[in-house]
Amino acid sequence: MVTAFALGTVGLLLAAYWLNGRLGLSSFRLRRRGVVLAGILFLGLYLTETALSAPLSLLLLPLLLGVCWWALRRNLLAATALDSPDLLETLAEHPRVANLLAWLAFPLVATAEYSLWAAIGWVVPSAVIGYLISVPLGFGLFVWALCKIGGRVPSQEV
């Protein structure tokens, strides 16, 4: 059942990539209405789920969002001053079929690996392993990115 779900999810992703490439929908314009709607949805979800279960997040999340906004704004100013191309624009070309089919390897390898662990009876503490890898790595990369962005000289034109 898990394999069917994983393959189905990747199949939908591949179909979306293929359709996007066929229809030429690579351009994306953010409109104020969409930003406001996403903000209202995010705020509602945040207030009903996160803030009720972890009240400390009422202090930490706005601070983190402020730091992210500062970093993104500073990066925009620096990129505009250097006239560097946007990464999304450089990656927006049509995907090759071989690259799309490579995505199928993820659920297939994961299913084979989980089947192996189940067959030999070894219970892998995947949540703990994932936490011990992703939290320090994510925090370190976030701090590294902030240091790198903080060292750029922004332009005041934007």
BALUM-215084 format. One record per atom (N, C-alpha, C, O): x, y, z; residue in three letters; atom name. Coordinates in Angstrom, 3 decimals. Layout:
<recs>
REC         c1         c2         c3     r    a
REC          X          Y          Z   ALA   CA
...
</recs>
This chain:
<recs>
REC         c1         c2         c3     r    a
REC      0.823     -1.194      0.000   MET    N
REC      0.000      0.000      0.000   MET   CA
REC      0.867      1.257      0.000   MET    C
REC      0.579      2.226     -0.703   MET    O
REC      1.940      1.224      0.806   VAL    N
REC      2.835      2.386      0.865   VAL   CA
REC      3.520      2.600     -0.472   VAL    C
REC      3.692      3.737     -0.913   VAL    O
REC      3.909      1.517     -1.113   THR    N
REC      4.563      1.628     -2.415   THR   CA
REC      3.631      2.251     -3.442   THR    C
REC      4.051      3.099     -4.230   THR    O
REC      2.374      1.838     -3.440   ALA    N
REC      1.407      2.401     -4.390   ALA   CA
REC      1.215      3.894     -4.127   ALA    C
REC      1.139      4.692     -5.061   ALA    O
REC      1.137      4.267     -2.840   PHE    N
REC      0.982      5.686     -2.507   PHE   CA
REC      2.205      6.481     -2.955   PHE    C
REC      2.069      7.544     -3.560   PHE    O
REC      3.405      5.967     -2.657   ALA    N
REC      4.635      6.681     -3.025   ALA   CA
REC      4.768      6.799     -4.538   ALA    C
REC      5.097      7.868     -5.053   ALA    O
REC      4.514      5.704     -5.252   LEU    N
REC      4.595      5.756     -6.711   LEU   CA
REC      3.507      6.653     -7.304   LEU    C
REC      3.749      7.362     -8.281   LEU    O
REC      2.316      6.623     -6.717   GLY    N
REC      1.242      7.495     -7.181   GLY   CA
REC      1.570      8.967     -6.979   GLY    C
REC      1.297      9.795     -7.848   GLY    O
REC      2.158      9.290     -5.829   THR    N
REC      2.536     10.674     -5.547   THR   CA
REC      3.615     11.145     -6.507   THR    C
REC      3.532     12.247     -7.048   THR    O
REC      4.624     10.317     -6.719   VAL    N
REC      5.686     10.685     -7.659   VAL   CA
REC      5.132     10.751     -9.079   VAL    C
REC      5.544     11.598     -9.871   VAL    O
REC      4.203      9.861     -9.397   GLY    N
REC      3.573      9.903    -10.717   GLY   CA
REC      2.830     11.210    -10.959   GLY    C
REC      2.908     11.778    -12.048   GLY    O
REC      2.110     11.689     -9.947   LEU    N
REC      1.431     12.985    -10.068   LEU   CA
REC      2.429     14.124    -10.223   LEU    C
REC      2.198     15.058    -10.990   LEU    O
REC      3.535     14.047     -9.496   LEU    N
REC      4.579     15.063     -9.620   LEU   CA
REC      5.164     15.062    -11.027   LEU    C
REC      5.353     16.121    -11.624   LEU    O
REC      5.449     13.878    -11.557   LEU    N
REC      5.990     13.777    -12.906   LEU   CA
REC      5.003     14.289    -13.946   LEU    C
REC      5.388     14.966    -14.899   LEU    O
REC      3.730     13.964    -13.755   ALA    N
REC      2.713     14.455    -14.690   ALA   CA
REC      2.635     15.980    -14.650   ALA    C
REC      2.473     16.623    -15.688   ALA    O
REC      2.749     16.554    -13.466   ALA    N
REC      2.714     18.014    -13.343   ALA   CA
REC      3.933     18.643    -14.011   ALA    C
REC      3.804     19.652    -14.705   ALA    O
REC      5.106     18.064    -13.812   TYR    N
REC      6.311     18.577    -14.474   TYR   CA
REC      6.187     18.481    -15.997   TYR    C
REC      6.517     19.418    -16.723   TYR    O
REC      5.706     17.329    -16.459   TRP    N
REC      5.560     17.128    -17.893   TRP   CA
REC      4.552     18.115    -18.480   TRP    C
REC      4.799     18.720    -19.523   TRP    O
REC      3.422     18.272    -17.805   LEU    N
REC      2.393     19.196    -18.276   LEU   CA
REC      2.899     20.632    -18.264   LEU    C
REC      2.620     21.401    -19.184   LEU    O
REC      3.636     20.989    -17.231   ASN    N
REC      4.218     22.324    -17.158   ASN   CA
REC      5.183     22.556    -18.314   ASN    C
REC      5.188     23.633    -18.911   ASN    O
REC      5.990     21.566    -18.631   GLY    N
REC      6.919     21.697    -19.741   GLY   CA
REC      6.216     21.776    -21.084   GLY    C
REC      6.650     22.509    -21.973   GLY    O
REC      5.128     21.024    -21.237   ARG    N
REC      4.384     21.026    -22.498   ARG   CA
REC      3.623     22.333    -22.724   ARG    C
REC      3.569     22.849    -23.840   ARG    O
REC      3.044     22.851    -21.658   LEU    N
REC      2.222     24.051    -21.784   LEU   CA
REC      3.031     25.340    -21.668   LEU    C
REC      2.506     26.426    -21.917   LEU    O
REC      4.300     25.228    -21.295   GLY    N
REC      5.142     26.416    -21.186   GLY   CA
REC      4.716     27.333    -20.053   GLY    C
REC      4.703     28.554    -20.211   GLY    O
REC      4.371     26.755    -18.922   LEU    N
REC      3.916     27.544    -17.785   LEU   CA
REC      5.059     27.881    -16.831   LEU    C
REC      4.856     27.939    -15.618   LEU    O
REC      6.237     28.099    -17.360   SER    N
REC      7.389     28.314    -16.488   SER   CA
REC      7.395     29.695    -15.839   SER    C
REC      8.080     29.897    -14.836   SER    O
REC      6.645     30.650    -16.390   SER    N
REC      6.628     31.966    -15.765   SER   CA
REC      5.611     31.979    -14.631   SER    C
REC      4.537     31.388    -14.737   SER    O
REC      5.955     32.643    -13.570   PHE    N
REC      5.107     32.712    -12.387   PHE   CA
REC      5.113     34.135    -11.878   PHE    C
REC      6.171     34.698    -11.598   PHE    O
REC      3.956     34.705    -11.760   ARG    N
REC      3.824     36.066    -11.250   ARG   CA
REC      3.058     36.014     -9.930   ARG    C
REC      1.946     35.491     -9.853   ARG    O
REC      3.672     36.561     -8.918   LEU    N
REC      3.047     36.629     -7.611   LEU   CA
REC      2.166     37.868     -7.553   LEU    C
REC      2.626     38.978     -7.818   LEU    O
REC      0.919     37.678     -7.212   ARG    N
REC     -0.011     38.801     -7.118   ARG   CA
REC     -0.331     39.069     -5.661   ARG    C
REC     -0.265     38.176     -4.816   ARG    O
REC     -0.676     40.301     -5.386   ARG    N
REC     -0.962     40.704     -4.004   ARG   CA
REC     -2.101     39.872     -3.411   ARG    C
REC     -2.049     39.502     -2.238   ARG    O
REC     -3.126     39.575     -4.209   ARG    N
REC     -4.263     38.803     -3.709   ARG   CA
REC     -3.811     37.419     -3.236   ARG    C
REC     -4.261     36.941     -2.194   ARG    O
REC     -2.929     36.782     -3.994   GLY    N
REC     -2.423     35.469     -3.615   GLY   CA
REC     -1.584     35.517     -2.350   GLY    C
REC     -1.661     34.623     -1.507   GLY    O
REC     -0.783     36.565     -2.224   VAL    N
REC      0.043     36.710     -1.025   VAL   CA
REC     -0.839     36.907      0.205   VAL    C
REC     -0.602     36.304      1.252   VAL    O
REC     -1.853     37.752      0.069   VAL    N
REC     -2.761     38.009      1.197   VAL   CA
REC     -3.516     36.739      1.566   VAL    C
REC     -3.643     36.422      2.749   VAL    O
REC     -4.019     36.010      0.578   LEU    N
REC     -4.739     34.775      0.853   LEU   CA
REC     -3.838     33.736      1.517   LEU    C
REC     -4.241     33.092      2.486   LEU    O
REC     -2.632     33.571      1.005   ALA    N
REC     -1.693     32.624      1.613   ALA   CA
REC     -1.340     33.060      3.033   ALA    C
REC     -1.226     32.221      3.927   ALA    O
REC     -1.169     34.349      3.244   GLY    N
REC     -0.873     34.854      4.584   GLY   CA
REC     -2.003     34.595      5.562   GLY    C
REC     -1.758     34.214      6.707   GLY    O
REC     -3.252     34.798      5.120   ILE    N
REC     -4.406     34.545      5.985   ILE   CA
REC     -4.515     33.059      6.308   ILE    C
REC     -4.768     32.688      7.455   ILE    O
REC     -4.325     32.208      5.299   LEU    N
REC     -4.359     30.764      5.532   LEU   CA
REC     -3.246     30.325      6.480   LEU    C
REC     -3.479     29.525      7.387   LEU    O
REC     -2.041     30.845      6.273   PHE    N
REC     -0.917     30.504      7.140   PHE   CA
REC     -1.172     30.968      8.566   PHE    C
REC     -0.929     30.222      9.514   PHE    O
REC     -1.658     32.194      8.725   LEU    N
REC     -1.925     32.730     10.061   LEU   CA
REC     -3.006     31.918     10.765   LEU    C
REC     -2.894     31.631     11.957   LEU    O
REC     -4.052     31.547     10.028   GLY    N
REC     -5.099     30.729     10.625   GLY   CA
REC     -4.589     29.375     11.067   GLY    C
REC     -4.902     28.922     12.168   GLY    O
REC     -3.809     28.726     10.225   LEU    N
REC     -3.228     27.436     10.577   LEU   CA
REC     -2.283     27.576     11.763   LEU    C
REC     -2.284     26.748     12.674   LEU    O
REC     -1.488     28.617     11.742   TYR    N
REC     -0.521     28.857     12.820   TYR   CA
REC     -1.236     29.065     14.151   TYR    C
REC     -0.852     28.481     15.164   TYR    O
REC     -2.275     29.897     14.149   LEU    N
REC     -2.968     30.199     15.397   LEU   CA
REC     -3.765     29.014     15.921   LEU    C
REC     -3.874     28.835     17.134   LEU    O
REC     -4.326     28.199     15.025   THR    N
REC     -5.122     27.072     15.496   THR   CA
REC     -4.308     25.833     15.827   THR    C
REC     -4.734     25.023     16.650   THR    O
REC     -3.166     25.669     15.216   GLU    N
REC     -2.382     24.452     15.444   GLU   CA
REC     -1.128     24.703     16.290   GLU    C
REC     -0.997     24.175     17.394   GLU    O
REC     -0.236     25.494     15.771   THR    N
REC      1.079     25.639     16.392   THR   CA
REC      1.022     26.438     17.687   THR    C
REC      1.566     26.005     18.703   THR    O
REC      0.383     27.581     17.666   ALA    N
REC      0.385     28.459     18.840   ALA   CA
REC     -0.315     27.810     20.027   ALA    C
REC      0.074     28.036     21.172   ALA    O
REC     -1.335     27.014     19.768   LEU    N
REC     -2.039     26.356     20.868   LEU   CA
REC     -1.213     25.231     21.485   LEU    C
REC     -1.269     25.013     22.695   LEU    O
REC     -0.460     24.526     20.674   SER    N
REC      0.322     23.409     21.198   SER   CA
REC      1.697     23.837     21.715   SER    C
REC      2.267     23.160     22.571   SER    O
REC      2.230     24.936     21.215   ALA    N
REC      3.549     25.414     21.653   ALA   CA
REC      3.499     26.939     21.773   ALA    C
REC      3.858     27.642     20.829   ALA    O
REC      3.059     27.455     22.916   PRO    N
REC      2.908     28.909     23.065   PRO   CA
REC      4.209     29.696     22.884   PRO    C
REC      4.164     30.881     22.551   PRO    O
REC      5.357     29.065     23.097   LEU    N
REC      6.635     29.744     22.892   LEU   CA
REC      6.815     30.158     21.429   LEU    C
REC      7.564     31.086     21.122   LEU    O
REC      6.122     29.459     20.540   SER    N
REC      6.227     29.797     19.121   SER   CA
REC      5.660     31.185     18.827   SER    C
REC      6.000     31.778     17.804   SER    O
REC      4.805     31.712     19.700   LEU    N
REC      4.294     33.072     19.521   LEU   CA
REC      5.418     34.103     19.560   LEU    C
REC      5.296     35.180     18.976   LEU    O
REC      6.511     33.776     20.245   LEU    N
REC      7.676     34.660     20.281   LEU   CA
REC      8.703     34.306     19.216   LEU    C
REC      9.286     35.189     18.588   LEU    O
REC      8.923     33.000     19.014   LEU    N
REC     10.005     32.571     18.135   LEU   CA
REC      9.686     32.689     16.655   LEU    C
REC     10.536     33.120     15.876   LEU    O
REC      8.483     32.316     16.253   LEU    N
REC      8.176     32.329     14.824   LEU   CA
REC      8.188     33.727     14.217   LEU    C
REC      8.745     33.900     13.132   LEU    O
REC      7.597     34.742     14.871   PRO    N
REC      7.719     36.090     14.290   PRO   CA
REC      9.173     36.563     14.188   PRO    C
REC      9.538     37.244     13.231   PRO    O
REC      9.990     36.206     15.162   LEU    N
REC     11.410     36.566     15.109   LEU   CA
REC     12.093     35.864     13.939   LEU    C
REC     12.857     36.489     13.204   LEU    O
REC     11.828     34.580     13.763   LEU    N
REC     12.410     33.823     12.664   LEU   CA
REC     11.930     34.346     11.312   LEU    C
REC     12.718     34.456     10.373   LEU    O
REC     10.656     34.665     11.211   LEU    N
REC     10.134     35.231      9.964   LEU   CA
REC     10.769     36.582      9.669   LEU    C
REC     11.034     36.900      8.509   LEU    O
REC     11.017     37.383     10.705   GLY    N
REC     11.693     38.667     10.518   GLY   CA
REC     13.116     38.492     10.006   GLY    C
REC     13.556     39.229      9.124   GLY    O
REC     13.833     37.524     10.553   VAL    N
REC     15.202     37.252     10.096   VAL   CA
REC     15.183     36.773      8.643   VAL    C
REC     16.015     37.188      7.836   VAL    O
REC     14.231     35.900      8.318   CYS    N
REC     14.124     35.425      6.932   CYS   CA
REC     13.771     36.573      5.986   CYS    C
REC     14.326     36.662      4.891   CYS    O
REC     12.864     37.440      6.393   TRP    N
REC     12.497     38.579      5.549   TRP   CA
REC     13.709     39.475      5.328   TRP    C
REC     13.953     39.918      4.206   TRP    O
REC     14.474     39.747      6.392   TRP    N
REC     15.679     40.575      6.267   TRP   CA
REC     16.661     39.931      5.282   TRP    C
REC     17.208     40.606      4.409   TRP    O
REC     16.878     38.621      5.431   ALA    N
REC     17.841     37.929      4.569   ALA   CA
REC     17.376     37.930      3.113   ALA    C
REC     18.173     38.172      2.206   ALA    O
REC     16.102     37.662      2.893   LEU    N
REC     15.595     37.656      1.516   LEU   CA
REC     15.653     39.044      0.900   LEU    C
REC     15.987     39.183     -0.276   LEU    O
REC     15.335     40.058      1.666   ARG    N
REC     15.375     41.436      1.157   ARG   CA
REC     16.810     41.840      0.828   ARG    C
REC     17.073     42.443     -0.213   ARG    O
REC     17.731     41.503      1.726   ARG    N
REC     19.143     41.841      1.499   ARG   CA
REC     19.689     41.090      0.286   ARG    C
REC     20.464     41.645     -0.494   ARG    O
REC     19.288     39.835      0.128   ASN    N
REC     19.725     39.063     -1.030   ASN   CA
REC     19.161     39.658     -2.320   ASN    C
REC     19.862     39.719     -3.330   ASN    O
REC     17.901     40.096     -2.295   LEU    N
REC     17.314     40.730     -3.468   LEU   CA
REC     18.069     41.995     -3.844   LEU    C
REC     18.340     42.237     -5.020   LEU    O
REC     18.405     42.796     -2.851   LEU    N
REC     19.144     44.033     -3.120   LEU   CA
REC     20.528     43.739     -3.691   LEU    C
REC     20.970     44.407     -4.626   LEU    O
REC     21.215     42.741     -3.131   ALA    N
REC     22.549     42.395     -3.609   ALA   CA
REC     22.493     41.789     -5.011   ALA    C
REC     23.336     42.098     -5.853   ALA    O
REC     21.504     40.929     -5.266   ALA    N
REC     21.389     40.304     -6.585   ALA   CA
REC     21.032     41.339     -7.642   ALA    C
REC     21.497     41.253     -8.779   ALA    O
REC     20.217     42.310     -7.277   THR    N
REC     19.862     43.373     -8.212   THR   CA
REC     21.072     44.234     -8.524   THR    C
REC     21.271     44.638     -9.670   THR    O
REC     21.884     44.518     -7.509   ALA    N
REC     23.074     45.342     -7.715   ALA   CA
REC     24.090     44.630     -8.601   ALA    C
REC     24.776     45.267     -9.401   ALA    O
REC     24.188     43.306     -8.457   LEU    N
REC     25.158     42.542     -9.242   LEU   CA
REC     24.593     42.109    -10.585   LEU    C
REC     25.326     41.597    -11.430   LEU    O
REC     23.305     42.308    -10.788   ASP    N
REC     22.611     41.899    -12.011   ASP   CA
REC     22.836     40.411    -12.289   ASP    C
REC     23.093     40.007    -13.423   ASP    O
REC     22.733     39.604    -11.223   SER    N
REC     22.925     38.161    -11.384   SER   CA
REC     21.600     37.506    -11.748   SER    C
REC     20.545     37.959    -11.304   SER    O
REC     21.642     36.440    -12.556   PRO    N
REC     20.396     35.785    -12.965   PRO   CA
REC     19.741     35.059    -11.798   PRO    C
REC     20.419     34.587    -10.885   PRO    O
REC     18.444     34.980    -11.837   ASP    N
REC     17.677     34.285    -10.825   ASP   CA
REC     17.853     32.781    -11.006   ASP    C
REC     17.813     32.281    -12.130   ASP    O
REC     18.047     32.063     -9.909   LEU    N
REC     18.247     30.616     -9.989   LEU   CA
REC     17.028     29.926    -10.586   LEU    C
REC     17.175     28.985    -11.366   LEU    O
REC     15.834     30.375    -10.235   LEU    N
REC     14.628     29.759    -10.783   LEU   CA
REC     14.527     29.970    -12.286   LEU    C
REC     14.025     29.102    -13.000   LEU    O
REC     14.992     31.103    -12.768   GLU    N
REC     14.962     31.341    -14.207   GLU   CA
REC     15.931     30.425    -14.939   GLU    C
REC     15.636     29.953    -16.037   GLU    O
REC     17.084     30.173    -14.334   THR    N
REC     18.054     29.301    -14.993   THR   CA
REC     17.609     27.839    -14.960   THR    C
REC     18.005     27.058    -15.825   THR    O
REC     16.797     27.461    -13.980   LEU    N
REC     16.333     26.078    -13.869   LEU   CA
REC     14.984     25.851    -14.543   LEU    C
REC     14.451     24.742    -14.487   LEU    O
REC     14.425     26.873    -15.174   ALA    N
REC     13.062     26.787    -15.701   ALA   CA
REC     12.978     26.201    -17.100   ALA    C
REC     11.928     26.309    -17.735   ALA    O
REC     14.025     25.593    -17.600   GLU    N
REC     13.928     25.009    -18.927   GLU   CA
REC     13.128     23.710    -18.853   GLU    C
REC     12.867     23.201    -17.763   GLU    O
REC     12.747     23.185    -19.985   HIS    N
REC     11.915     21.996    -20.032   HIS   CA
REC     12.700     20.781    -19.529   HIS    C
REC     13.820     20.537    -19.979   HIS    O
REC     12.114     20.017    -18.597   PRO    N
REC     12.827     18.844    -18.081   PRO   CA
REC     12.888     17.724    -19.110   PRO    C
REC     11.940     17.506    -19.864   PRO    O
REC     14.009     17.019    -19.133   ARG    N
REC     14.151     15.868    -20.025   ARG   CA
REC     13.423     14.676    -19.416   ARG    C
REC     13.292     14.573    -18.196   ARG    O
REC     12.953     13.782    -20.271   VAL    N
REC     12.190     12.621    -19.811   VAL   CA
REC     13.046     11.743    -18.904   VAL    C
REC     12.548     11.202    -17.917   VAL    O
REC     14.319     11.598    -19.229   ALA    N
REC     15.208     10.772    -18.398   ALA   CA
REC     15.318     11.346    -16.989   ALA    C
REC     15.373     10.591    -16.018   ALA    O
REC     15.350     12.665    -16.866   ASN    N
REC     15.410     13.287    -15.546   ASN   CA
REC     14.110     13.069    -14.776   ASN    C
REC     14.126     12.864    -13.562   ASN    O
REC     12.994     13.115    -15.486   LEU    N
REC     11.721     12.880    -14.819   LEU   CA
REC     11.601     11.438    -14.341   LEU    C
REC     11.132     11.182    -13.232   LEU    O
REC     12.026     10.498    -15.183   LEU    N
REC     11.926      9.084    -14.812   LEU   CA
REC     12.853      8.727    -13.655   LEU    C
REC     12.600      7.758    -12.939   LEU    O
REC     13.914      9.492    -13.465   ALA    N
REC     14.823      9.230    -12.348   ALA   CA
REC     14.124      9.425    -11.007   ALA    C
REC     14.535      8.843    -10.003   ALA    O
REC     13.071     10.238    -10.984   TRP    N
REC     12.315     10.445     -9.740   TRP   CA
REC     11.670      9.145     -9.265   TRP    C
REC     11.418      8.989     -8.070   TRP    O
REC     11.403      8.230    -10.159   LEU    N
REC     10.794      6.959     -9.758   LEU   CA
REC     11.736      6.123     -8.893   LEU    C
REC     11.288      5.211     -8.198   LEU    O
REC     13.000      6.417     -8.928   ALA    N
REC     13.956      5.660     -8.117   ALA   CA
REC     13.736      5.894     -6.623   ALA    C
REC     13.997      4.998     -5.819   ALA    O
REC     13.272      7.059     -6.243   PHE    N
REC     13.096      7.355     -4.811   PHE   CA
REC     12.123      6.397     -4.123   PHE    C
REC     12.509      5.749     -3.149   PHE    O
REC     10.874      6.283     -4.592   PRO    N
REC      9.983      5.353     -3.882   PRO   CA
REC     10.382      3.895     -4.056   PRO    C
REC     10.146      3.087     -3.158   PRO    O
REC     10.985      3.539     -5.193   LEU    N
REC     11.390      2.151     -5.391   LEU   CA
REC     12.518      1.756     -4.453   LEU    C
REC     12.480      0.680     -3.856   LEU    O
REC     13.517      2.610     -4.318   VAL    N
REC     14.630      2.321     -3.410   VAL   CA
REC     14.152      2.328     -1.961   VAL    C
REC     14.555      1.477     -1.168   VAL    O
REC     13.287      3.291     -1.615   ALA    N
REC     12.769      3.346     -0.246   ALA   CA
REC     11.967      2.091      0.082   ALA    C
REC     12.103      1.541      1.175   ALA    O
REC     11.148      1.638     -0.835   THR    N
REC     10.366      0.428     -0.599   THR   CA
REC     11.271     -0.786     -0.440   THR    C
REC     11.053     -1.611      0.447   THR    O
REC     12.276     -0.899     -1.285   ALA    N
REC     13.218     -2.016     -1.168   ALA   CA
REC     13.952     -1.972      0.172   ALA    C
REC     14.148     -3.002      0.816   ALA    O
REC     14.351     -0.779      0.579   GLU    N
REC     15.069     -0.653      1.852   GLU   CA
REC     14.167     -1.003      3.030   GLU    C
REC     14.584     -1.743      3.922   GLU    O
REC     12.945     -0.487      3.052   TYR    N
REC     12.025     -0.785      4.154   TYR   CA
REC     11.682     -2.269      4.184   TYR    C
REC     11.533     -2.854      5.256   TYR    O
REC     11.558     -2.874      3.014   SER    N
REC     11.278     -4.311      2.961   SER   CA
REC     12.444     -5.112      3.526   SER    C
REC     12.240     -6.103      4.226   SER    O
REC     13.651     -4.687      3.224   LEU    N
REC     14.831     -5.371      3.764   LEU   CA
REC     14.859     -5.292      5.280   LEU    C
REC     15.091     -6.297      5.951   LEU    O
REC     14.625     -4.101      5.825   TRP    N
REC     14.649     -3.957      7.286   TRP   CA
REC     13.531     -4.787      7.923   TRP    C
REC     13.735     -5.399      8.972   TRP    O
REC     12.368     -4.808      7.302   ALA    N
REC     11.262     -5.598      7.853   ALA   CA
REC     11.561     -7.093      7.778   ALA    C
REC     11.204     -7.841      8.689   ALA    O
REC     12.218     -7.537      6.691   ALA    N
REC     12.525     -8.960      6.521   ALA   CA
REC     13.522     -9.452      7.555   ALA    C
REC     13.396    -10.578      8.036   ALA    O
REC     14.502     -8.647      7.906   ILE    N
REC     15.494     -9.091      8.884   ILE   CA
REC     15.082     -8.746     10.312   ILE    C
REC     15.759     -9.123     11.269   ILE    O
REC     13.948     -8.016     10.453   GLY    N
REC     13.427     -7.735     11.787   GLY   CA
REC     14.116     -6.604     12.524   GLY    C
REC     13.992     -6.497     13.744   GLY    O
REC     14.829     -5.771     11.815   TRP    N
REC     15.523     -4.673     12.466   TRP   CA
REC     14.650     -3.428     12.408   TRP    C
REC     14.235     -2.996     11.333   TRP    O
REC     14.380     -2.862     13.561   VAL    N
REC     13.567     -1.651     13.620   VAL   CA
REC     14.514     -0.456     13.630   VAL    C
REC     15.263     -0.240     14.582   VAL    O
REC     14.462      0.293     12.572   VAL    N
REC     15.332      1.454     12.431   VAL   CA
REC     14.645      2.661     13.066   VAL    C
REC     13.516      2.989     12.700   VAL    O
REC     15.308      3.323     14.009   PRO    N
REC     14.709      4.521     14.605   PRO   CA
REC     14.816      5.709     13.647   PRO    C
REC     15.573      6.650     13.887   PRO    O
REC     14.051      5.649     12.566   SER    N
REC     14.208      6.634     11.496   SER   CA
REC     13.857      8.048     11.934   SER    C
REC     14.449      9.008     11.440   SER    O
REC     12.905      8.195     12.853   ALA    N
REC     12.546      9.543     13.314   ALA   CA
REC     13.714     10.179     14.058   ALA    C
REC     14.005     11.361     13.874   ALA    O
REC     14.377      9.397     14.894   VAL    N
REC     15.519      9.919     15.651   VAL   CA
REC     16.686     10.224     14.719   VAL    C
REC     17.337     11.260     14.850   VAL    O
REC     16.946      9.328     13.790   ILE    N
REC     18.036      9.543     12.836   ILE   CA
REC     17.754     10.771     11.977   ILE    C
REC     18.640     11.597     11.756   ILE    O
REC     16.537     10.885     11.501   GLY    N
REC     16.170     12.061     10.705   GLY   CA
REC     16.302     13.354     11.486   GLY    C
REC     16.771     14.361     10.956   GLY    O
REC     15.888     13.327     12.747   TYR    N
REC     16.002     14.516     13.594   TYR   CA
REC     17.466     14.879     13.824   TYR    C
REC     17.845     16.045     13.713   TYR    O
REC     18.285     13.884     14.144   LEU    N
REC     19.696     14.150     14.442   LEU   CA
REC     20.475     14.631     13.215   LEU    C
REC     21.505     15.290     13.355   LEU    O
REC     19.998     14.310     12.038   ILE    N
REC     20.651     14.781     10.817   ILE   CA
REC     20.079     16.127     10.373   ILE    C
REC     20.829     17.062     10.095   ILE    O
REC     18.764     16.221     10.309   SER    N
REC     18.154     17.402      9.692   SER   CA
REC     18.205     18.657     10.560   SER    C
REC     18.389     19.752     10.029   SER    O
REC     18.047     18.532     11.872   VAL    N
REC     18.023     19.740     12.713   VAL   CA
REC     19.393     20.416     12.768   VAL    C
REC     19.472     21.607     12.470   VAL    O
REC     20.474     19.725     13.131   PRO    N
REC     21.767     20.427     13.130   PRO   CA
REC     22.191     20.889     11.733   PRO    C
REC     22.733     21.983     11.575   PRO    O
REC     21.943     20.051     10.724   LEU    N
REC     22.312     20.425      9.365   LEU   CA
REC     21.495     21.636      8.889   LEU    C
REC     22.048     22.569      8.307   LEU    O
REC     20.201     21.617      9.133   GLY    N
REC     19.351     22.738      8.745   GLY   CA
REC     19.723     24.018      9.467   GLY    C
REC     19.780     25.084      8.853   GLY    O
REC     19.978     23.926     10.764   PHE    N
REC     20.374     25.108     11.523   PHE   CA
REC     21.717     25.629     11.030   PHE    C
REC     21.892     26.836     10.862   PHE    O
REC     22.664     24.731     10.798   GLY    N
REC     23.980     25.151     10.322   GLY   CA
REC     23.915     25.814      8.951   GLY    C
REC     24.560     26.837      8.724   GLY    O
REC     23.137     25.232      8.032   LEU    N
REC     23.004     25.833      6.710   LEU   CA
REC     22.280     27.175      6.760   LEU    C
REC     22.597     28.081      5.989   LEU    O
REC     21.313     27.307      7.662   PHE    N
REC     20.609     28.579      7.820   PHE   CA
REC     21.566     29.660      8.319   PHE    C
REC     21.571     30.777      7.800   PHE    O
REC     22.369     29.330      9.319   VAL    N
REC     23.343     30.293      9.837   VAL   CA
REC     24.385     30.622      8.771   VAL    C
REC     24.771     31.782      8.625   VAL    O
REC     24.843     29.620      8.027   TRP    N
REC     25.810     29.851      6.952   TRP   CA
REC     25.244     30.793      5.895   TRP    C
REC     25.926     31.711      5.439   TRP    O
REC     23.978     30.557      5.507   ALA    N
REC     23.351     31.415      4.507   ALA   CA
REC     23.201     32.841      5.027   ALA    C
REC     23.419     33.799      4.285   ALA    O
REC     22.830     32.985      6.298   LEU    N
REC     22.716     34.328      6.876   LEU   CA
REC     24.062     35.040      6.895   LEU    C
REC     24.139     36.234      6.605   LEU    O
REC     25.122     34.313      7.235   CYS    N
REC     26.463     34.924      7.237   CYS   CA
REC     26.875     35.326      5.825   CYS    C
REC     27.464     36.388      5.621   CYS    O
REC     26.562     34.467      4.850   LYS    N
REC     26.920     34.769      3.474   LYS   CA
REC     26.133     35.972      2.953   LYS    C
REC     26.698     36.839      2.286   LYS    O
REC     24.856     36.031      3.248   ILE    N
REC     24.026     37.161      2.813   ILE   CA
REC     24.415     38.426      3.566   ILE    C
REC     24.407     39.515      2.991   ILE    O
REC     24.751     38.297      4.833   GLY    N
REC     25.143     39.457      5.631   GLY   CA
REC     26.421     40.102      5.143   GLY    C
REC     26.643     41.288      5.384   GLY    O
REC     27.276     39.337      4.456   GLY    N
REC     28.531     39.877      3.953   GLY   CA
REC     28.416     40.583      2.616   GLY    C
REC     29.355     41.254      2.186   GLY    O
REC     27.265     40.439      1.947   ARG    N
REC     27.076     41.106      0.650   ARG   CA
REC     26.801     42.585      0.852   ARG    C
REC     26.306     43.013      1.895   ARG    O
REC     27.129     43.336     -0.156   VAL    N
REC     26.855     44.770     -0.135   VAL   CA
REC     25.577     45.014     -0.940   VAL    C
REC     25.578     44.868     -2.162   VAL    O
REC     24.491     45.384     -0.262   PRO    N
REC     23.237     45.586     -0.999   PRO   CA
REC     23.190     46.932     -1.695   PRO    C
REC     23.876     47.880     -1.314   PRO    O
REC     22.369     46.988     -2.716   SER    N
REC     22.099     48.234     -3.413   SER   CA
REC     20.825     48.823     -2.853   SER    C
REC     19.982     48.082     -2.348   SER    O
REC     20.660     50.105     -2.925   GLN    N
REC     19.468     50.740     -2.380   GLN   CA
REC     18.429     51.042     -3.458   GLN    C
REC     17.493     51.798     -3.198   GLN    O
REC     18.563     50.477     -4.660   GLU    N
REC     17.676     50.797     -5.764   GLU   CA
REC     16.336     50.100     -5.679   GLU    C
REC     15.350     50.624     -6.196   GLU    O
REC     16.260     48.924     -5.040   VAL    N
REC     15.003     48.153     -5.023   VAL   CA
REC     14.183     48.524     -3.822   VAL    C
REC     13.093     47.986     -3.629   VAL    O
</recs>
